[in-house]
Amino acid sequence: MANYRYGRYTDGPDPLALPYDVRGAVDEMGDSILAGANPADALRDLLRRGQGDRRGLDDMLRRVRERQREIRQSGRLDGILEQARALLDTAIGQERAELFPDPADEARMREADLDALPDDTAQAIRQLADYDWRSDAARQTFDQLRDLLRSEVLDSQFRGMKQMMQNPDPQAMQRVKDMLADLNQMLAADARGEHTQDDFDEFMARHGDMFPDHPRNLEELVDSLVSRMAAAERLLRSLSPEQREELAGLMAEALDDAGLAAEMAALADALRSRRPDLDRAGMSGGFGMSGEEPLGLGDATSALAELADLAELETALGQDYPGASLDDIDEEAVRRAFGRQAVDDMEALRRIERELERQGYLTRNGGQLELTPRSVRRLGDTALRRIFTHLDFGGRSGDHDQRDAGQAGELTGTTRPWEFGDEQPLDVPATVRNALLRGGRRPADGAVKLSARDFEVAETERRTAAVVSLLVDLSYSMQLRGTWAAAKQTALALHALLRSRFPQDAVQVVGFSNYARELHESELAGLGWDMVQGTNLHHALMLAGRHIDKHPEHEPVVLIVTDGEPTAHLQRDGRSWFDWPPAPETLELTLAEVDKMTRRHAALNIFMLADDARLSAFVDNVAKRNGGRVLQAAPEHLGEYVIRDFLRTRGAGRR
């Protein structure tokens, strides 16, 4: 008998997990795309905003800039110079106090030596290195100064070294020397191709407590050291030339004093050979610091290193350069700046980008991001859903009623009892016959008394399909008036409605500017307006007429969305003719197509998106000739008006 063991599935992603839901992301992108953005810009806008409870790139950028501001206001970069001068002046003052009461010539000679000290702090410290201090307090202060410089200089290269050197002793300094020697040997071995991970692990076992960021390999260690070294260079470049020279002298004096100058020079050369761009990074300029508190050399270097990291993170989060990608954003930099939650937010954004492509909503064509048919259908469904949330059908949804026969065809010769809401023609003979059979004749005068149950309606041929043409103005004025996005959303919603609820209907969307052309659903979302002159409704009506003629058994429905009167027509040679004010020929040819639509029993329902006297006069003329309706539509309610009117026309039909 077979035995089975059950446990947690660990071989990759859960195969039974529900797919990641990116429909909300598609909807949010759709708002930008319908407003005229391309898919790449719409995706970038979504990633900037974030989605749901996940922060977007803009929020992270804001936090980066807040942190940059905090660091810049945290202190002054010349603090080490101020501290060194203060300790040096204190030591000299203590020595003078000790010498002043002594009347001996030796005391006067010592005072003369102190008077002759150079103004440069580093040179003064160098001359006092072998000075035999008379004052014990002065000697302690001077030793404190030298210990401060050693720890600060080391901390400027190795973060956290200052804490290790708080209680300096020969053994601690020897450990630093041993670490530097081992580090230089490891870098040299790596340059020869002889370094292994075991060598690095052994190095960290001996010296890991000196590297609080816990690098996992030599590359990570080099990255940390290079970042620190570049920050120290930026610190120097942030100072005045006089301050820069003074600080450089102090650092050199401190390294000479500690016996580390040779090892540190070798380390700097090794790092530059591995990172040729190190000098360029250090020369990239300093960062202004506006705080009042003086910063030590290590703290100032840490501040500038963090500012450099934040500057790189700011650039990556901005995504404003060619080929920008979320993969450019360093996860470790995000973690250092904001913690684990921000890393999770960033991964959620990356997942949205991946899943949009994996689930077939976006595709790349020649490096360009494009919408797929699935995403276009989703935008249409969403547009329709939003429209329906604002519609009030008064108890009727406009769906097909398959219970009875159709309303728009020829009489079939059959009748049925009338029911409330029926719009079929009343069959008078059958109605009177029902009353007579019921005994409704009055004996006195022979009149027939009718009741509701006597009525019979004549059935007509059933028309369960419609041929629909939506004519949408593509002229530049649509964009100027801010109505273009609403027009595209309406077209997508109508497509979605017919696809889902009236699949037997034949739909056509025609866009018209100087020329008219049929638009397919897949191109509607990314469609832009035409920066040309002309509103060629004449050509659009011609295309709609051909579409209707292909489906003679269907009920014709023609909807027109425009913000201007016709200003162009199609000439016999196929070229467009534009004129303003409209040429008489343009109006005559357009109205001729209107008359053809009337003969096809196709009502033209026009949705005006502008309050224009000439447009109003034209559409009123169309309504009189054709019998269609004219509606003044606000752009934000255009979709509701068009869908409501379509459902009303679709439900009632023409008899």
C-alpha positions in Angstrom: 0.0 0.0 0.0 1.4 3.4 -1.0 2.3 5.9 1.7 1.8 9.6 1.2 3.3 12.6 3.1 1.9 16.1 2.9 3.7 19.3 3.6 4.0 22.9 2.5 4.6 23.4 -1.3 8.1 24.9 -1.7 8.9 24.2 -5.3 8.3 27.8 -6.7 5.1 29.9 -6.6 1.8 28.3 -5.4 0.3 26.8 -8.6 -3.2 27.0 -7.1 -2.9 30.7 -6.1 -5.4 33.1 -7.6 -3.8 35.3 -10.3 -2.6 38.7 -9.1 -5.5 41.1 -9.6 -4.3 44.0 -11.9 -7.8 45.0 -13.2 -7.8 48.0 -10.9 -4.4 49.0 -12.3 -5.8 48.7 -15.9 -8.7 50.9 -15.0 -6.5 53.6 -13.5 -4.2 53.5 -16.5 -7.3 53.8 -18.7 -8.2 57.2 -17.3 -4.8 58.5 -18.4 -4.9 56.7 -21.7 -8.4 58.0 -22.6 -7.2 61.5 -21.7 -4.5 61.2 -24.4 -1.5 59.6 -22.6 0.3 56.7 -24.3 0.5 53.3 -22.4 4.0 53.9 -21.2 3.2 57.3 -19.7 0.0 56.0 -18.2 1.9 53.2 -16.5 4.5 55.6 -15.2 1.7 57.8 -13.8 0.2 54.8 -12.1 3.6 53.8 -10.6 4.1 57.4 -9.4 0.7 57.5 -7.6 0.8 54.0 -6.2 -2.2 51.8 -5.9 -4.4 51.0 -2.9 -2.5 51.1 0.3 0.9 50.8 -1.5 3.0 54.0 -1.8 4.0 55.2 -5.2 7.2 56.6 -6.5 6.0 60.2 -5.8 5.6 59.5 -2.2 9.0 57.9 -1.9 10.5 60.9 -3.8 8.8 63.2 -1.3 10.3 61.3 1.6 13.8 61.3 -0.1 13.7 65.1 -0.4 12.5 65.5 3.2 15.4 63.3 4.4 17.8 65.3 2.2 16.5 68.5 3.8 17.0 67.0 7.3 20.6 66.0 6.7 21.5 69.4 5.2 20.1 71.1 8.2 21.8 68.8 10.7 25.1 70.7 11.0 28.2 72.3 9.4 30.9 70.4 7.5 33.8 72.4 9.1 33.1 71.1 12.5 36.3 69.1 12.8 38.3 72.2 12.0 36.5 74.1 14.7 37.0 71.2 17.2 40.6 70.8 16.4 41.3 74.6 16.7 39.4 74.7 20.0 41.4 71.8 21.5 44.7 73.3 20.1 43.9 76.7 21.5 43.0 75.1 24.9 46.2 73.1 25.1 48.3 76.2 24.2 46.4 78.3 26.7 46.9 75.7 29.4 50.6 75.6 28.6 50.9 79.4 28.8 49.2 79.4 32.1 51.7 76.9 33.4 54.7 79.0 32.0 53.5 82.4 33.1 54.5 82.3 36.8 58.0 80.8 36.0 60.6 83.6 35.8 63.2 81.4 34.1 64.5 82.1 30.6 63.5 78.6 29.5 59.8 79.6 30.2 60.3 82.7 28.0 61.8 80.6 25.3 58.9 78.2 25.4 56.5 81.1 25.1 58.4 82.4 22.1 58.0 78.9 20.5 54.3 79.0 21.1 54.0 82.5 19.7 55.8 81.3 16.6 53.4 78.5 15.8 51.9 78.8 12.3 48.2 79.8 11.9 47.6 76.5 10.0 46.2 74.0 12.5 47.8 71.0 10.9 51.3 72.6 10.8 50.9 73.7 14.3 50.1 70.2 15.4 53.0 68.8 13.5 55.4 71.3 15.2 54.0 70.4 18.6 54.3 66.7 18.1 57.7 66.6 19.8 57.0 69.5 22.2 57.8 68.7 25.8 54.7 70.0 27.6 55.3 71.6 30.9 51.6 71.4 31.8 50.0 68.0 32.4 46.6 69.4 31.5 48.0 70.7 28.2 49.6 67.4 27.4 46.2 65.6 28.0 44.4 68.1 25.9 46.9 67.7 23.1 46.7 63.9 23.3 42.9 64.2 23.2 43.2 66.3 20.0 45.5 63.7 18.4 43.2 60.8 19.4 40.2 62.8 18.0 41.9 63.3 14.7 42.9 59.7 14.4 39.5 58.4 15.2 37.7 60.9 12.9 40.0 60.3 10.0 39.6 56.5 10.3 35.8 57.0 10.7 35.7 59.0 7.5 37.0 55.9 5.6 35.5 53.1 7.8 32.1 53.8 9.1 31.8 53.1 12.8 35.6 53.2 13.5 35.1 56.2 15.8 33.1 54.1 18.3 35.8 51.4 18.2 38.5 54.0 18.9 36.8 55.7 21.8 39.2 54.1 24.3 42.4 54.1 22.1 45.2 51.8 23.1 48.1 50.3 21.3 46.3 47.0 20.7 43.3 48.7 19.1 45.5 50.7 16.8 47.5 47.5 16.0 44.2 45.8 15.0 43.4 48.6 12.6 46.9 48.2 11.1 46.4 44.5 10.7 43.0 45.0 9.1 44.4 47.4 6.6 47.3 45.1 5.8 44.9 42.1 5.3 42.5 44.2 3.2 45.3 45.4 0.9 46.6 41.9 0.5 43.1 40.6 -0.3 42.6 43.4 -2.9 46.0 42.6 -4.5 45.1 38.9 -4.6 41.8 39.7 -6.3 43.6 41.9 -8.9 45.8 38.8 -9.7 42.7 36.6 -9.9 43.6 34.6 -6.8 40.9 35.7 -4.4 38.1 33.3 -3.3 35.0 33.7 -1.2 36.7 31.6 1.5 39.4 34.3 1.7 36.8 36.9 2.3 34.9 34.9 4.9 38.2 34.4 6.8 38.9 38.2 6.6 35.4 38.9 8.0 35.9 36.4 10.8 39.0 38.3 11.9 37.8 41.9 11.2 34.0 41.8 10.7 33.4 43.9 13.8 35.0 46.9 12.0 32.3 46.8 9.2 28.9 47.4 10.7 27.2 47.1 7.3 28.2 43.4 7.2 29.2 43.0 3.5 28.7 39.5 2.1 31.5 39.5 -0.4 34.4 41.6 -1.6 32.4 43.5 -4.1 30.0 44.7 -1.4 32.9 45.7 0.8 34.5 47.6 -2.1 31.2 49.4 -2.8 31.0 50.5 0.8 34.6 51.8 0.9 34.3 53.5 -2.4 31.1 55.3 -1.3 32.9 56.4 1.8 35.9 57.6 0.0 33.8 59.5 -2.5 32.0 61.2 0.3 35.2 62.3 1.9 36.3 63.8 -1.4 32.9 65.6 -1.6 33.4 66.9 1.9 36.7 68.5 0.9 35.2 70.1 -2.2 32.4 71.5 -0.1 34.8 73.6 2.0 36.5 76.8 1.0 40.1 76.4 -0.4 41.6 77.5 2.9 39.5 75.1 4.9 40.2 72.3 2.4 43.9 72.8 2.7 43.7 72.9 6.4 41.6 69.7 6.7 43.7 67.8 4.2 46.8 68.7 6.4 45.0 67.5 9.5 44.1 64.2 7.9 47.6 63.6 6.6 49.1 64.5 10.0 46.7 62.1 11.8 47.5 59.2 9.5 51.3 59.9 9.8 50.9 60.1 13.5 49.1 56.7 13.6 51.5 55.1 11.2 48.8 54.4 8.7 49.7 56.7 5.9 51.3 54.1 3.7 48.5 51.5 4.2 45.8 54.1 3.5 47.6 55.3 0.4 47.8 51.7 -0.9 44.1 51.2 -0.2 43.2 54.4 -2.0 45.2 53.3 -5.0 43.6 49.8 -5.0 40.1 51.3 -4.9 40.8 53.7 -7.7 42.1 50.9 -9.9 38.9 48.9 -9.3 36.6 52.0 -9.7 38.1 54.3 -12.3 35.1 56.6 -11.9 35.9 57.2 -8.2 37.6 60.5 -8.9 34.7 61.7 -11.1 32.3 60.8 -8.3 34.4 62.8 -5.8 34.6 65.7 -8.3 30.8 65.8 -8.8 30.5 68.6 -6.4 29.7 69.0 -2.7 26.4 69.3 -0.9 25.4 72.5 0.9 25.0 72.1 4.6 23.1 74.8 6.4 22.9 73.6 10.0 24.5 75.3 13.0 25.8 72.3 14.9 29.5 71.5 14.0 29.9 67.9 12.7 32.8 65.7 13.3 34.7 64.4 10.2 33.2 61.0 10.5 29.7 62.3 10.9 30.1 64.8 8.1 31.4 62.1 5.8 28.4 59.9 6.8 26.0 62.8 6.1 27.5 63.4 2.6 27.6 59.6 1.8 23.9 59.4 2.7 23.2 62.5 0.6 25.0 60.9 -2.3 22.9 57.7 -1.9 19.7 59.8 -1.7 20.7 61.8 -4.8 21.1 58.5 -6.8 17.8 57.2 -5.3 16.1 60.4 -6.2 17.2 60.1 -9.8 16.1 56.5 -10.0 12.7 57.2 -8.4 12.1 60.1 -10.8 12.3 57.8 -13.8 12.7 60.9 -16.0 15.6 59.6 -18.2 15.5 57.5 -21.4 15.0 53.8 -20.8 14.0 54.3 -17.1 12.9 51.1 -15.4 11.9 50.1 -11.8 14.8 47.7 -12.0 17.1 50.8 -11.8 16.0 51.4 -8.2 18.4 49.9 -5.7 16.4 47.8 -3.2 19.2 48.2 -0.6 19.1 52.0 -1.0 15.4 52.0 -0.5 15.8 49.7 2.6 18.5 52.0 4.1 16.4 55.1 3.5 12.9 54.0 4.5 12.9 50.4 5.9 11.3 47.2 5.0 7.8 48.5 4.3 9.1 50.7 1.5 10.9 47.7 -0.1 7.5 45.8 0.0 5.8 48.8 -1.6 8.5 48.9 -4.4 8.1 45.2 -5.0 4.3 45.7 -5.3 4.9 48.3 -8.0 7.3 46.0 -9.8 4.7 43.2 -9.6 2.0 45.4 -11.1 4.4 46.1 -14.1 5.2 42.4 -14.5 1.7 41.2 -14.2 0.2 43.7 -16.6 2.4 42.0 -19.3 2.1 38.5 -18.0 -1.7 38.5 -17.9 -1.9 40.0 -21.4 -3.0 43.6 -20.7 0.2 45.1 -22.1 2.7 44.0 -24.7 6.0 45.4 -26.0 6.4 46.0 -29.7 9.9 47.2 -30.8 10.5 48.4 -27.2 7.3 50.3 -27.1 4.5 49.5 -24.6 1.2 48.9 -26.2 -2.4 47.9 -25.1 -3.6 44.5 -26.0 -7.2 43.8 -27.2 -7.9 42.4 -23.7 -7.0 45.7 -22.1 -9.0 47.7 -24.6 -12.0 45.5 -23.8 -11.4 46.0 -20.1 -11.4 49.8 -20.6 -14.7 49.6 -22.5 -16.3 47.4 -19.8 -15.1 49.8 -17.1 -16.4 52.8 -19.0 -19.7 51.1 -19.4 -19.9 50.1 -15.8 -19.2 53.7 -14.7 -21.9 55.0 -17.0 -24.5 52.5 -15.7 -23.9 53.5 -12.1 -25.3 57.0 -13.0 -28.2 55.9 -15.2 -31.7 55.7 -14.0 -33.8 53.6 -16.4 -37.1 54.3 -14.7 -37.7 50.6 -14.1 -36.7 49.4 -17.6 -33.2 48.4 -18.5 -33.5 48.6 -22.3 -32.7 44.9 -22.8 -34.3 42.8 -25.5 -37.7 41.5 -24.4 -37.8 38.1 -26.0 -41.3 37.4 -24.5 -43.1 39.1 -27.4 -42.6 39.7 -31.0 -40.6 42.6 -32.3 -42.0 46.1 -32.8 -40.2 47.5 -35.9 -41.1 45.0 -38.7 -44.0 44.5 -41.0 -47.4 43.1 -39.6 -47.5 39.4 -39.4 -51.3 39.1 -39.4 -51.5 37.6 -35.9 -52.6 39.2 -32.7 -52.3 38.6 -29.0 -53.9 40.1 -25.9 -52.6 43.5 -24.9 -50.4 43.8 -21.8 -49.4 46.9 -19.9 -46.4 48.6 -21.6 -47.1 47.2 -25.1 -46.3 49.6 -27.9 -47.5 47.5 -30.9 -50.4 48.8 -32.9 -53.9 48.1 -31.6 -55.9 45.5 -33.7 -59.3 47.2 -33.6 -61.5 44.5 -35.2 -60.1 41.8 -32.9 -60.6 44.1 -29.9 -64.3 44.8 -30.8 -64.8 41.1 -31.5 -63.5 40.2 -28.0 -65.9 42.7 -26.5 -68.9 41.3 -28.4 -68.0 37.7 -27.5 -67.9 38.9 -23.9 -71.4 40.4 -24.2 -70.3 44.0 -24.2 -73.0 45.3 -26.6 -75.5 47.6 -24.9 -79.1 46.6 -26.0 -80.4 50.2 -25.8 -78.2 51.8 -28.4 -76.1 49.0 -29.8 -72.9 50.5 -28.6 -70.0 48.2 -27.6 -68.5 48.7 -24.2 -64.8 47.9 -24.1 -62.7 46.8 -21.1 -58.9 46.3 -20.8 -59.1 42.6 -21.3 -60.7 43.1 -24.7 -57.7 44.8 -26.3 -55.7 42.9 -28.9 -52.4 44.1 -30.4 -51.1 43.3 -33.9 -47.8 41.5 -33.9 -45.0 42.6 -36.2 -42.0 40.9 -37.6 -39.3 40.5 -34.9 -36.2 42.5 -35.3 -33.7 41.4 -32.7 -30.6 43.0 -34.2 -29.6 46.6 -34.9 -27.0 48.2 -37.1 -25.3 51.0 -35.1 -23.1 53.8 -36.3 -21.4 56.1 -33.8 -19.9 59.1 -35.6 -17.3 60.9 -33.4 -15.7 64.3 -34.2 -11.9 64.0 -34.2 -11.1 67.6 -34.9 -8.6 69.5 -32.8 -11.3 71.6 -31.2 -12.5 68.5 -29.3 -9.2 68.5 -27.4 -9.1 72.2 -26.9 -12.6 72.0 -25.3 -11.6 69.0 -23.1 -14.2 66.7 -24.7 -11.9 64.2 -26.4 -11.4 61.8 -23.5 -15.2 61.7 -22.9 -15.8 60.9 -26.6 -13.3 58.0 -26.6 -14.7 56.7 -23.3 -18.2 56.8 -24.8 -17.2 54.9 -27.9 -15.5 52.2 -25.9 -18.5 51.9 -23.6 -20.9 51.5 -26.6 -18.6 48.8 -28.0 -18.7 47.0 -24.6 -22.5 47.3 -24.3 -23.0 45.8 -27.8 -20.4 43.1 -27.3 -21.8 41.9 -23.9 -25.6 42.6 -24.2 -26.4 42.9 -27.9 -23.8 40.6 -29.6 -26.0 40.2 -32.7 -25.9 43.9 -33.4 -23.5 45.3 -36.0 -21.5 48.3 -34.6 -19.4 50.8 -36.4 -17.4 53.7 -35.0 -16.5 56.4 -37.5 -14.1 59.2 -36.7 -14.2 62.3 -38.8 -12.1 65.5 -39.2 -11.0 66.6 -42.7 -11.7 63.0 -43.7 -13.7 60.2 -42.1 -12.5 56.7 -41.3 -13.8 53.6 -39.6 -12.2 53.0 -36.2 -11.7 49.5 -34.7 -12.2 48.9 -31.0 -8.5 48.0 -30.5 -7.3 51.4 -31.7 -9.9 53.5 -29.9 -8.1 53.7 -26.5 -4.8 55.1 -27.9 -6.4 57.2 -30.6 -5.4 60.9 -30.7 -7.2 63.9 -32.2 -6.3 65.2 -35.6 -4.5 68.5 -35.8 -6.1 69.4 -39.2 -8.8 71.8 -40.3 -12.2 70.4 -41.2 -15.3 68.7 -39.7 -16.3 66.4 -42.6 -19.7 65.0 -41.4 -20.6 64.5 -45.1 -17.9 61.8 -45.4 -18.9 60.3 -42.1 -22.5 59.9 -43.0 -21.5 58.3 -46.3 -19.5 55.6 -44.4 -22.4 55.1 -42.0 -24.9 54.7 -44.9 -22.8 52.0 -46.5 -22.6 50.2 -43.1 -26.4 50.4 -42.8 -26.9 49.2 -46.3 -24.9 46.0 -45.6 -27.4 45.1 -42.9 -30.9 45.8 -44.4 -32.7 43.5 -42.0 -31.2 45.3 -38.9 -32.7 48.3 -37.1 -30.6 51.4 -37.9 -29.2 53.5 -35.1 -27.0 56.5 -35.8 -25.5 58.6 -33.1 -23.4 61.7 -33.8 -21.0 63.4 -31.3 -19.6 66.7 -32.4 -18.7 70.2 -31.2 -18.9 72.1 -34.5 -20.9 72.5 -37.7 -19.7 70.8 -40.9 -16.8 72.7 -42.5 -15.6 70.1 -45.0 -16.9 67.8 -47.6 -15.7 65.1 -49.9 -15.2 66.1 -53.6 -15.8 63.9 -56.6 -12.1 63.2 -56.9 -12.0 62.0 -53.3 -10.2 65.0 -51.9 -11.4 66.9 -48.9 -12.5 70.5 -49.3 -12.4 72.8 -46.3 -13.8 76.3 -45.9 -14.8 78.7 -43.1 -17.5 79.8 -42.9 -18.8 76.6 -44.4 -19.2 76.6 -48.1 -22.8 76.3 -49.3 -21.8 73.1 -51.2 -20.6 71.6 -47.9 -23.9 72.1 -46.2 -25.9 70.9 -49.3 -23.9 67.7 -49.6 -24.1 67.0 -45.9 -27.9 67.6 -45.8 -28.2 65.3 -48.9 -26.7 62.5 -46.8 -29.1 63.3 -44.0 -32.0 62.9 -46.4 -30.6 59.5 -47.5 -30.5 58.5 -43.9 -34.1 59.5 -43.5 -35.1 57.4 -46.4 -33.3 54.5 -44.8 -35.5 55.1 -41.7 -32.4 55.9 -39.7 -32.9 58.6 -37.1 -29.9 60.8 -36.5 -29.5 61.6 -32.8 -26.9 64.4 -32.3 -25.0 65.1 -29.1 -23.8 68.7 -29.1 -20.6 69.3 -27.0 -20.5 73.1 -27.6 -23.0 75.9 -27.2 -22.5 77.4 -30.7 -25.2 79.3 -32.6 -24.2 78.1 -36.0 -24.0 74.5 -34.8 -27.4 74.8 -33.1 -28.9 76.1 -36.3 -27.5 73.3 -38.4 -28.5 70.4 -36.0 -32.0 71.9 -35.7 -32.3 71.8 -39.5 -31.1 68.1 -39.4 -33.7 67.3 -36.8 -36.5 68.8 -38.8 -35.5 66.9 -42.0 -34.8 63.6 -40.3 -36.9 63.4 -37.2 -34.0 62.6 -34.9 -33.2 64.2 -31.6 -30.7 66.9 -30.5 -29.2 66.8 -27.1 -26.9 69.4 -25.5 -24.5 67.2 -23.6 -21.9 68.2 -20.9 -18.7 66.2 -21.5 -18.8 64.6 -18.1 -22.2 63.2 -18.9 -21.8 62.4 -22.6 -21.5 58.6 -22.0 -24.7 58.6 -20.0 -26.6 60.5 -22.7 -25.4 58.3 -25.5 -25.9 55.0 -23.8 -29.4 56.0 -22.5 -30.4 57.3 -25.9 -29.1 54.1 -27.6 -31.1 51.9 -25.2 -34.2 54.0 -25.6 -33.9 53.9 -29.4 -32.9 50.2 -29.3 -35.9 49.3 -27.2 -38.5 51.3 -29.1 -37.3 50.9 -32.7 -38.9 52.6 -35.6 -42.3 51.6 -37.0 
